[in-house]
Amino acid sequence: MLGKGVGVGGTKAPKPSFVSYVRPEEIHTNNQEVAEKEVALHLLPGEQLLCEASTVLKYVQEDACQHGIYGKLICTDFKIAFLSDDDSTLDNDVCETQFKNKVIGENEITLHCVDQIYGVFDEKKKTLFGQLKKYPEKLIIHCKDLRVFHFGLRYTKEEEVKRIVSGIIHHTQAPKLLKRLFLFSYAATAQDKPVRDPQNHTVMFDTLQDWCWELERTRGNMKYKAVSVNKGYKVCERLPAYFVIPIPLPEEEVPRFQGHGIPIWCWSCHNGCALLKMSALPKEQDDGILQIQKSFLDGIYRIIHRPPYENVKTEDLSSNFLSLQEIQSAYSKFKQLFLIDNSTEFWDTDIKWFSLLESSSWLDIVRRCLKKAIEIAECLEAQNMNILLLEENASDLCCLLSSLVQVMMDPHCRTRVGFQSLVQKEWIMGGHCFLDRCNHLRQSDKEEVPMFLLFLDCVWQLMHQHPPAFEFTETYLTVLSDSLYIPIFSTFFFNSPHQKDINMHHQRQLSLPLTQSKSSPKRGFFREETDHLIKNLLGKRISKLINPSDELQDSFREFYDSWHSKPSDHHGLLLPRIEGPEVKVWAQRYLRWIPEAQILGGGRVATMSKLLEMMAEVQSLQEKIEERNNSQGALQAKAPSLLRNSARLSSLFPFALLQRHSSKPVLPTSGWKTLGDEEDLAKREDEFVDLGDV
Amino acid sequence: MWWGGRGHSFNIAPQKDNPELGLSAPKSIQGSGMPEPRRNQLGSCLTSGCLSGEQILAWAPGIRKGLEPELPGTLICTNLRVTFQPCGWQRSQDTPLSSEYDFALVNIGQIEAVSGLSRVQLLRPGSLLKFIPEEILIHGRDFRLLRVGFEAGGLKPQAFQVTMAIVKAKAQSSQGQQYAGIILSKAGQSSASRNPPIPLLETSEDWETERKKQGARDWRVSTVNERFDLATSLSRYFWVPKRTLDSEVRRTFGHFHQSRGPRLSWHHPAGSDLLRSGGFCTASDPNKEDIRAVESMLQAGHSDVVLVDTMDELPSLADVQLAHSKLRTLCQPDSSAAEDKWLSVLEGTRWLDYIRSCLRKASDITVLVTSRVRSVVLQEHSDRDFNGLLSSLVQLLSAPEARTLLGFQSLVQREWVAAGHPFLTRFGETTASEEAPVFLLFLDCVWQLLQQFPAEFEFSEFFLLALHDSVRVPDTLTFLRDTPWERGKQSGQSNSYTKVYTPGYCQLPAGDSINPQLSVWNWSLRYSNEQRLQFHNPGYDPESCPDSWLPRQQSSFTVPGPPSSVWLFSRGALTPLNQLCPWRDSSSMLAISSRWFPRPAISSESMADQEWGLPSHWGACPLPAGLLLPRCLGPQIKLWKRCYLRGRPEIQMGLLAPTISGLQDELAHLQELLRKWTPRINNS
């Protein structure tokens, strides 16, 4: 008996610890099924099973009635997974298998994706943390990607309940050491080596060459130079090994305040104006030091104020813009609108939807970010001024605004490769503290701020208003936001390039591919077929720079109005509309797990599939014409047939699976009695009592 | 006038000798104020577009502002409309009216005159302009905005005059008034004939054809109301169960409010019937035989009957009106709502909330109609507002053919126009203060469906906008009358009965004032060919709705006896009823509003046997592919920006999404290229 379990599990992950978690009675219950289930659990290289519990009831979320599917709840050092006892749920529609996420299954949650865990004790919901005295009858897991899982534990053996609940709480809520991140064990075991496509690759900005190339691309090399003064992180651990500073600035100045107070180049506009950032000098009480700081800064300012540099406008982001606390509290209110425990609750809040949405002020924060970015774009574009972003560490709002401005002004950043390079440049090399901001290690809740998500939301607003200007789609952004919590990609799991380099160092000796694949969460995350969706067919990669405009306006409003009164050039400057009705909820990201939000056969996907069909037709016609033109053997047209066969996709595609649709959900469930189900439960309960006695 | 005594005061004057429709005052303006020389120059140009009986009251050169590009042209006020005529623009012979540049006088909601930055005057009827305007803003009641700046220098009196003329003409206009003498040009007619015409349902043949199309074999066309003597608000013809005699129809309908008894609205291909009916007349005291007849008409041969209380959970007429006017205030360009408070103000209008309830209710009813073969009766007291809204929505949700251009127009014609929706009253142009834009609420609901299912509709948002804007254009009678009877009178439709009974009709100068064939569906009156091409949704994918209806069970008209189950659908739940009609037992108790007696708690087990009580049953029956179930969550009900925010050009971002139509152009272009290439290759 024991051998069976180990044998099957062992083929995947030969961990001795596995044995200790399997109790004879578990195998008792359903020999045959257990064996089959072990096959279904897919473990990644290096993944270890920690604990499990059987006969867990996963509730179907869509209605208040208490029915669901039985299965096994498993916690590994990478994820929490639920394996259904009912095999029929596995072979669902074509879409499910076709568009399955390769890493995370429908019933799987990575440990980092867990947001809050609640337990239900006698109908009362309580937050679970630390050591528990009493174990709940129901476990509710809120995920950071806004999924909500309900697991009923009433029919699970007490011991198993204890083990699984405390296991899950411990592995998701307790502070963790960086070394314990799953990505290290994955890296140590993973074998596959991603191939780096030399032509179409994301620029990592981890070599001097990459920076020089970027300077050349934006024609910033006349006034700025790439420096390697921080090679080996000698000067400062916060900054990347290579970065760009104004040419007249002596490299020796950089180390004086560990890189603080140094204007660092982000991007150059076509007219030569540049976007710079600077981390503020440490606050000092001592007058002497203050004096030194002042003279240092004066020197710096003198350099960048002198020709060939344009006028500099300083934007102090720490003092008169959003505060991080504001963002975090807005998001925590905002996300509650989507973390729905059951449908009834949703209908209750639905009447006040708009005012609840407004009171969270998340959309207003998005609007303020967009507005600030437009202001900066206006200075660069219309007033020919350099912009110097100033922030305490230059790694939060600086990253957000500088990358947002570049998405608006540089069409290259609206291609997929360009966008990935931008994230790499501004966020990864810019030293955004992903580890702290995502609270991956659960060490301090105070540091948690969804900065990167806010950035993606802002980009989404732009994309939603100007879809043809982007090569990628919102699905790409959504998948990108999800990869923040998948610890097999190292991209979003460090606070700085320095931290990553020292931690991944010994891995590199093993010549493992992680450093190269760091920005690949997007590539191949879904199976190939979905790439059509992720890659916007309309966006074309255009490296054309913005046409110089000779208009010189002095106010934001004029700039904004005049841009919007002209037909927009999708390969030039792109400004979002920021009026009240124009800033919207990113429905795909936030609503995708709510069954009530699913429009069967509707939504944007319906238009998209039509578009794809027409694109295929255009392509084949174009090929035919070419064929006749050249009268040569032509290439076989391969039309993207992905959406053809699946006649009716839902609006939540590709995230929600096509649920077997019942006609019922439109009706409130008030009058219903689920007699059948309850009887069923009662029977099962009896069975277990019997078993226990045996 | 000949129908003046009927209680409605429509200001329609088809007589030729009084073409200016009682507008005599503006004559003086016209005579005295216009600088004559210029008038002669422009005269022919301006009058060329005039309709018969239309008179130019005043005009002034100006520049249309707010929209790109700014257009120089002439602002003209006539006794029928305000028009901005761009320089060099000629009215096409085919489209005598312009959807873009015309503002019917009744459509004018608010007029503002602006001078400088600070002087703004709101012009009410009878108010006198206090300064010479530099700019005039005309806010349409259909949310459009016409903003014209006047040229400076020498022409100031004209600016003043045209503004005053508009204010006066507006004050004297009324909804009942109609453009006279619009006749479809030959070109327009020929282009119209390419598409099958929309059945106006004014003849019994139309009704018969439609009945056959729906496959309603157990129904027939009743001619009992042919002379409108049963009910003026009902259409001449309607569908009743085959086995019901006309005399029975006449008797039973008398027991309903305004004689609007139960009639077939739509026959579901799988066998169910959707009926609509007015409220029971609680005052009447039918005999047993009548009650039986009423019951069998409601039952329509099915053993399972569901009565739907239409008004339950839906807004009242006053609610709709209030919400709409709040919405208009919010959407006006000078709306005071701050950007960060916009959403809660929008919520405060409750307009979206009402849309949500309509959609929710409609999809509930759709499920009722689809899930089992039964008779579903929509019952509203007046049967003229929300019954039409719900029944149209149900058909849009369940029948793919209702989502085609032709199908949708016939749907509106049948469920709104022929069914007697009081358009004139609801758009606030009669003395009755029952203004409520229920029809616009319906259009918004359809727009929501279009948003949610972009590939399922043959028509586009632009078409819905065109329909939205048509309700106040007085070109055809479709939306200008309250009842089919009035419409029939006016359009001069005569048959032998009317001739005998109302001899006045014979002398009606039919065809003189209006072409009786004209309806709102003659789009070429107002929309150019290019515009009409935009009515088609390029994303429409008709193949995605296969005809998958299989008749579930033969509808059993032969089943005698009372229905085996009777339910009331209210508050989203089914309640069993012990009888269909309120009169049978104790009429005194039934007279009060709570006329329904829920069956005294029969054991819930037997209730669960009814399929409604047991959700698992529902799951087992998968919904057919052609059925749409809209989602009504807060984030999914959206504001129809392209309609309501048109007055705020800074928000407008192009009427249609450019991408898909651009792609279609490209496709057409390539196909053209290919055609050109093909013969050459073959020849060589």
Chai-1 contact restraints between the chains, C-beta under 6 A:
chainA,res_idxA,chainB,res_idxB,connection_type,confidence,min_distance_angstrom,max_distance_angstrom,comment,restraint_id
A,D350,B,L633,contact,1.0,0.0,6.0,A-B,restraint_1
A,D350,B,G634,contact,1.0,0.0,6.0,A-B,restraint_2
A,W353,B,G634,contact,1.0,0.0,6.0,A-B,restraint_3
A,F354,B,L343,contact,1.0,0.0,6.0,A-B,restraint_4
A,F354,B,S344,contact,1.0,0.0,6.0,A-B,restraint_5
A,F354,B,L346,contact,1.0,0.0,6.0,A-B,restraint_6
A,F354,B,E347,contact,1.0,0.0,6.0,A-B,restraint_7
A,S355,B,S344,contact,1.0,0.0,6.0,A-B,restraint_8
A,S355,B,E347,contact,1.0,0.0,6.0,A-B,restraint_9
A,L357,B,L343,contact,1.0,0.0,6.0,A-B,restraint_10
A,E358,B,L343,contact,1.0,0.0,6.0,A-B,restraint_11
A,E358,B,S344,contact,1.0,0.0,6.0,A-B,restraint_12
A,D364,B,D340,contact,1.0,0.0,6.0,A-B,restraint_13
A,P468,B,T659,contact,1.0,0.0,6.0,A-B,restraint_14
A,L538,B,T659,contact,1.0,0.0,6.0,A-B,restraint_15
A,S565,B,E68,contact,1.0,0.0,6.0,A-B,restraint_16
A,E579,B,I651,contact,1.0,0.0,6.0,A-B,restraint_17
A,G580,B,E339,contact,1.0,0.0,6.0,A-B,restraint_18
A,G580,B,W342,contact,1.0,0.0,6.0,A-B,restraint_19
A,V585,B,P635,contact,1.0,0.0,6.0,A-B,restraint_20
A,A587,B,P635,contact,1.0,0.0,6.0,A-B,restraint_21
A,E596,B,L633,contact,1.0,0.0,6.0,A-B,restraint_22
A,A597,B,R631,contact,1.0,0.0,6.0,A-B,restraint_23
A,A597,B,L633,contact,1.0,0.0,6.0,A-B,restraint_24
A,I599,B,Q452,contact,1.0,0.0,6.0,A-B,restraint_25
A,I599,B,R631,contact,1.0,0.0,6.0,A-B,restraint_26
A,G602,B,Q452,contact,1.0,0.0,6.0,A-B,restraint_27
A,G602,B,F453,contact,1.0,0.0,6.0,A-B,restraint_28
A,A606,B,P454,contact,1.0,0.0,6.0,A-B,restraint_29
A,A606,B,A455,contact,1.0,0.0,6.0,A-B,restraint_30
A,T607,B,P454,contact,1.0,0.0,6.0,A-B,restraint_31
A,T607,B,G539,contact,1.0,0.0,6.0,A-B,restraint_32
A,K610,B,A455,contact,1.0,0.0,6.0,A-B,restraint_33
A,K610,B,G539,contact,1.0,0.0,6.0,A-B,restraint_34
A,K610,B,D541,contact,1.0,0.0,6.0,A-B,restraint_35
A,M614,B,L663,contact,1.0,0.0,6.0,A-B,restraint_36
A,M614,B,L667,contact,1.0,0.0,6.0,A-B,restraint_37
A,V618,B,E666,contact,1.0,0.0,6.0,A-B,restraint_38
A,V618,B,L667,contact,1.0,0.0,6.0,A-B,restraint_39
A,L621,B,L670,contact,1.0,0.0,6.0,A-B,restraint_40
A,L621,B,L674,contact,1.0,0.0,6.0,A-B,restraint_41
A,I625,B,L673,contact,1.0,0.0,6.0,A-B,restraint_42
A,R628,B,W677,contact,1.0,0.0,6.0,A-B,restraint_43
A,R628,B,I681,contact,1.0,0.0,6.0,A-B,restraint_44
A,S662,B,W618,contact,1.0,0.0,6.0,A-B,restraint_45
A,S662,B,G619,contact,1.0,0.0,6.0,A-B,restraint_46
A,S663,B,V367,contact,1.0,0.0,6.0,A-B,restraint_47
A,S663,B,S371,contact,1.0,0.0,6.0,A-B,restraint_48
A,S663,B,W618,contact,1.0,0.0,6.0,A-B,restraint_49
A,S663,B,L623,contact,1.0,0.0,6.0,A-B,restraint_50
A,K664,B,P615,contact,1.0,0.0,6.0,A-B,restraint_51
A,K664,B,W618,contact,1.0,0.0,6.0,A-B,restraint_52
A,V666,B,S363,contact,1.0,0.0,6.0,A-B,restraint_53
A,V666,B,D364,contact,1.0,0.0,6.0,A-B,restraint_54
A,L667,B,D364,contact,1.0,0.0,6.0,A-B,restraint_55
A,L667,B,G572,contact,1.0,0.0,6.0,A-B,restraint_56
A,P668,B,G572,contact,1.0,0.0,6.0,A-B,restraint_57
A,S670,B,A573,contact,1.0,0.0,6.0,A-B,restraint_58
A,G671,B,A573,contact,1.0,0.0,6.0,A-B,restraint_59
A,W672,B,P615,contact,1.0,0.0,6.0,A-B,restraint_60
A,L675,B,A608,contact,1.0,0.0,6.0,A-B,restraint_61
